[in-house]
């Protein structure tokens, strides 16, 4: 119940952020109909995933997937032709869908008798007390679900030049003829795929020597080769300066970090995709005696409680895994610990993720190097190509594969890495087994798999286990000899026969 003490408003719960935290607020209201909750969000309600993250980007990426699929139809004897791509319609559909959800959440927050909804910045003024606009509010239970922010590297001239981020790119109404993407990670891979499929000339500029450096090296290499058919990908390059040209383009000066050679890249738009970082400073957590990590994330223990008792942080705020599905999982842990007063530790042993680029990538658990460091010569690796299954052959896919890692002494699954169509779906079978009590690969081997279905590639990967040395000396070496990772020249958009890009204001041939 809301109590007034001068200008101080007291609540049973204060929540900063309106994403996965709502997973906890809703059951709390159902169980305690008189509870009073303050929900604070300086941005549109719904959290980063809905408003400017995974959901809108995946709405855009599905048309991109269709474009690439149709382009390859001729290999199967189908004379498909892409006559036009209405970029404006694709963007409008995305915005319509997400704003329907945003507005529904806003209506729910604003109309609830249990919730006071503040669309404002919040900052601590003392332990358990925050200033929100003109109000000062307090509670003995606080959830910090503040999200994260786009990281902008200190590039000379960048701030004086208009640029896009994953937060602002969704506002585009016209397709840029060319895009330079600063960064070589997940966001760059996904938006590079999107813009190139729409018809833009795309250049990816990554600092790391590897494209998608968080993936297994062989996955990164094959992803670079395949996406490189449509995009110019430069790795190991530092963007030193950005400037506007007299013609209105944007010129980036980039330096090869190994050789020092400089080159220039021109584009209509620059998309900065250098990752996400903490947004903790706006909270002034030090005033609440809440500790942060050396990188600026909210520090939490294994129960997701901060250094201040009964103040909890989850989702992007703690910096562990910046995935919506992890935030949803952490919200369950918070419910047990903060609300039900149980002691449940977070368990991150099998956190899956997917990169919805072309080709699709999915991963869970340990990478090979990590597994070898922890388990030594007990490690066994399984490997199988899509094309060596009946369904993969029918799909006419080449070089895509499933790689699995197990502890050979216990048969326990330690990790898996997939690159190819439906990777995010195929990996779920492995993820589910990794959440059983024994996590045994035998479960997948012994289960009957539909033939001829693509899921057989997963089963066969677990049926082809070998020592690490054998995998490197035979499997990877054979792939290298077959030039599986050889880069190919990117396809120029203007050379795509039969494709016309249609904008709201007209068309560009």
N, C-alpha and C positions, 0 to 999 in steps of 0.2 A: 504494500500500500504506500502511496506517495505521501511523504510528510514534508511540511514546510518549516524551516528553521531560519528565519530571516530570508535571505536570497538563496540559501542552500537547499538543493533538492536531493532527497535521499531515495535510493533505489535498492531493490533486492539484488539486482544484477545490472552491471554496465557492460555493454558489448561494443567494442570499436571494430567495425567491419560488418558487412551484411551478406557475406558469402556463406561459407560452410558453418559459421557460427550459428546460423539459423537452424541447423540440424539439432542443436542443443536447446535453443530457446523454445522451439515449438513443443517438444515433450515436457519441458518445464512448465509451460503455461497450461498444458492439458492436465498435468498432475497437481498444479497449484493455481487454481483459477483466480486467486487474488494477488498473485505475484505482480510486481511492477518492474519493468525492464526498460532501460535506456539503450536504444540502438543508435549508434553514431556512425555516419559514413560521409566523408567529404565528397565522394564521387557518386555516380549513379548507383542505385541499389542493385545488389545481386553479386557483387564481387568481381574480381578481375577476370575470372574464367568466362563469365557471361558477358560482361560489358565490353571487354577489349582483348580477350585472350583466346582460350581454346575453342569456345563455341562459335563466335563469328569467323575465326580463321578457318575452321573446318567447314563451315557453310560455303566459304569461298573455294576451299581446296577440292570439294567434290566435283564442281564443274571442271576444274583443272585436270582431275583424274580422268574424267570423261574425254577431254580433249586428247590426252595422251593415248587413251585406249582406242579411240577412233582413228588416230593417226597410224596405228599399227594394224588396223583391220585388213589392209591390203595383203599382209603377210599370210592371212588365213583365207584369201580368196574373196574377200568382201570389198567391193568398190565404194567404200564410204568416202564422203567428201564433206569437210566442214565449210559451209558456205559463209557463216557469219558467227561472230561472238559478240553478244551485246553486253559489253562491260558495265554499262550503266545499270542494266536490269539485274545483273548478278550482284552488284553492290547494293542496289535498292532492296532486293530480296533479303540480303543479309541483314540490313539495318531494320527492315520491317519485322523480321522474325525476332531479333534480339530485343527490340523496343517493346514488342508485345509482352515479352517476359519481364523486362525491366519495369514497365508500367504496372503489371500485375503485382510485382513484389512491392513497388512503391505504394500501391493502393492498400495492400495487406498491412504494411507497416504503419501507414497513416491512419487506418481505420480500426486498428486493434485497441481494445480498451486496456490491454495490459502493457502496451508499448508506447513510449514517447520516442518519436523518431526525429533525430537531429541530423540535418544535412549540413555539416559544418566540420571544421578542423577541431580536434580535441587535443589538449595538452595537460599534462599533470602539473598541479600546483603544490601538491604534497601527497604523501601516501594515501591511496584510496580516494583521492579527490582530484577532479578534473575541471578545467574551464572549457566550456563549449559555447562559443559565441558570447552572448551576454549572460549565460547561466553558469553557475558553479554546481556541480553534482558530485555525489559521493555514494559509494557502496562498499561493502565488505567482501564482495565477490566481483571480479573484473576479468573479462576475456579480451585479450589483445589479438585481434585477427586483422591486422592493419595492412596486410598485403606487402607489395614490394613496388619498386619503381624501375623504369628503364635506366640503364647506365649509359652515360654519354662520355666517350673518351675525350681527353683534352687535345683535340686536333685544331691546329692553328686555322682560324678563319671559319670554323664550323658554325659558331654561334651567330656570325654575321651572314650566314647563308641559310636559306630555308632548308630544312630537312625533315624527314618523316621518322617516326618511331613506330613500334608495334601498337602503341596507344593511339596514334594519330592517323595511321595509314588507312584505317577503316572509314575515314571521312572523304576519301578520294571519290570524285565523280567522273573524272576523265582518265583514260588509260595513258600513262606516260609512255612515250616511244622508247625510252631507255631508262634503266634504273641501275644505280650502283649501290650495292648492299655492303655496308661496313660490318664485318663479322662473318664467321664461318661455322656457326653452331646451328642449333635446332631452328631458331627463328629465321635465320638466313636461308636455310635449306627449304623450309616450308614456303616462305614468301618468294624465294627465287623460283621455285616450282610454279607458284601461282602466276606471277607476272610473266614468266616466259611462256606459259601455256596460253595466257591471254593474248600474247603477241609482242610483248616488250622485249627489247634487247637487254639482257641482264648480265651484270658483272658482279661476282662475289669476291670480296677482298678480306681474307682472313689473316690474322696475325700468326696463328699457330701453323706449324709445318704440315699438319694434317687437317683436312676437311672433316667436320664432325669429330673433333678429337676425343669426345667422351665415349665414342663407340669403339668396338674392337677394330684393330688396324685393317683387317681384311674387309670388314663391313664398310669402313670409311673409304677404302680404296675403290671398292666396287660402286659405292654410292657416288663417288666423285666421277668415275668413268661414265656412269649412266646419266647422271644429271648434267654432266659435262657435254653431253650430246646437244644440249639445248642452252647451256649457260657457259660463259667463260668464268672459270674458277681459279683465282690466284690465291695460293696459300703462302705463308711465310712472308707476307707483305704488310708493311706498316703504312697507314695513311698519315702523311705528314702535314698536308695542307689542303684546304678547300677554298676555291674562289669562284666567283661568277665570271663568265666570259661576256664579251660584248654582244654575243648573239643570244644571251639569256640562258645558256647552258651552265652546268656546274662542272668545274674541272677539279679532279682530285690528283694530287701528286703523291705517288706511293713509292716506297723504297723496299727493295728486296732485303730482308733482314740478314740474309747470309752473305750475299755478294755485294750489297750496297748499291746496286744499280737502281736508278730511278726511272719511272715511266709515268705517263699521265693518262688518266681515264676520264672521259667526258660522259655526262648523263643528264637527262632532263630532271631526274629526281634522285635524291640520296636517301636511302633508308638505313638508319643506324640500328643495327641488331647486335649490339655488343653485350647482351645479357641483361639480367635484372639484379638489382641490389637492394639493400635495406632502406627503409623509409623511416627508420626508428627516430631520427633526430627531431622530427616535428612533434613527437610525444613528450620530449624532455623527460625520459624515464629516470634520469638521475634524481629528479625532484621527488620521485616516488620510491627511491632506493631500490630500483629495478636494474639489475646488471645487464650489460650487453656483451657480446663476444668481441674479439679483437677486430672482426670484420664489420661490426655494427648491428648484427642481428640480436634479437631478444634472447638472452641466455635462459635455457630451461633445463630442468633435470629429466630423468628418464620417465617421470610421470607428467611432464609438460607444465610443471609449475615453475614460476619464476623465483627469483631470490626474495620476493615479497610474498609471504604466505597468502594463499587464496587468490593470487593473481596469476592467470594462466595465459599461455601464448601458444598458438598453433597456426597451421597453414604457412604461408610465405613468411610470416613474422619471425619464426624461429630459424629460418634459413636451411632447414634440413633437406627437404625435397620440394621444389617449387612446382608441384603437380596438384591439380584439383582432387584427384582420387586419394592422394595422401592427406590432403586437408580434410576430406570426408572421413577417412579412417581416424585421423587424430581427433576429430570432433567426437567420435565414439569413445575414445580413450578419456577425453575431457569429461564426457557425461558420467562415465564410471567414477572417475577420481574426484571431480569437483562437486557433482550433484549427488551421486549415490554413496560417496565417501568410501569407495573401495580403493585398492592399491593395484592398479594395472599399469604395467610398464609398456612403453611403445616398443614395437618389434618391427624393424626395418629390413628383415633378412630377405624379403622377396618383393621389392618395390618394382613394379613394371613401368615401362614408359614406351611410347611410340613416337616416331617422327613421321609425320604425314607428308613426306616429300615423294619424289619419284626416282627410284622405287621406295616403297614404304619400308620402314625399319622398326623393329621392336626388340626390346631387351629386358631382361630381369636378372637380378642377382649378381653374382661375381663375374668379372671379366677373367680371361685366362691368366693374365699376369697376377692378379690378386689371388686367384685360386692357387696358383703354384707357390706363391709366397706363404700362404697359410697351410697348404696341405702337401707340398712337395711332390714326390714321385708317386703319390697315391692318385693323382689326378688322371682322369681319363676323359678324352674328348671324342664326341660323336659329331659326324659331319655328313650331310646329305644334300644333294642338289635337287631343286624342284624338277628339273628336266629329266631326272632319272626315275620319276614316278609317272604313272599313266596320265594322271590329270595334268601334271606339269608339262608333259610332252604335248598333250592336247592343247594347252594354252600357248605353246610355242615360246616358252620363256627360257632364257639362257643365263647360266652362271649364278642365278639366285640360289640361296642356300639357307639351311638351318645348322647352327653350331650349338652343341650342348656340352656342358661341363659337369662332371659328377665326381664324387669321392669314390674311387674304385673299391675301397675296402668296405664301405657301408652301402653303396649304391645310392647314396643321398644326392639329390640334384642340387647343384650349387649355383648354376647360372645357365642362361640360354640367350642366343642372339640370332635374329632372323632378319634377312633382307630379301624382299620380294613381295609380290601381291598378297594382300590380306595378312601381312605379318602381325598386325595388331590383334587379329582374330586367332591366328594359329598359336600365338604364344600363350593364350589364356589357358589352354590345356595344361601347359607346363606350370603356369602360375598356380593353378588350382591344386596340383599335386604338391607343390612346394608349401602349401598350407595344410597338408595332412600331417599326422603325427610322425611318420617315418620318412616322408619326402622321397620315397623310393622311385627310381626310374623304372623299376619292374612293373609298377602300376600302369605305366604307359605302354611298355613292351607287351604286357599280357592282355591288355584291353583289345577287344575286336574293333578295328577301324574300318569304316566303310570304304569299299573299293569300287571304283577308282575315285577317291576323294583326295583333295589336296592335303588333308590332315595326315595322310600316310607319310608325308615327308618328315613330319615330327617323329612318328613312331620309328621310322627307318634311321633317323639320326641317332636315336637311343640304341638302335640295334647294330650300330657300326662303331662302337667305342674302341679307342686305341690310345696308347701312351702319347704323351705330348710330343716326344721326339719323332715318333712315326708320323704324327699329324703334320709337323713342320717339314720333315724330310721328303714326304711323299705327296700328301694332299696339297699343301700350299705350293710346293715346288712345281707340281703338275699344273696348277692354275696359272702360275707365273709363266711357265713355258708355253701355255696355250694363250698367253696374252690376255687373260681374263681381266687384268687391271689396266691394260693399255688405254691411255686417254685418247679420245677422238675429238676432232674439231667440233665446236658447237655449231648448231644449225642457226643460220641467220633468219629472223622472222620474215624478212621480205622475200625469202626464197621459198616459203611454204606455199606450195601450189594449192589454189582453190580456197585459201583462207582470207576472209575479209573481217577486219575489226570494226564493229559498229558501235558508235558512241551515241549518247542521247542527242548531241548536237549535229550528228552526221556520221560519216564514215571515213576511214583512212584506208586506202588500198595498200 
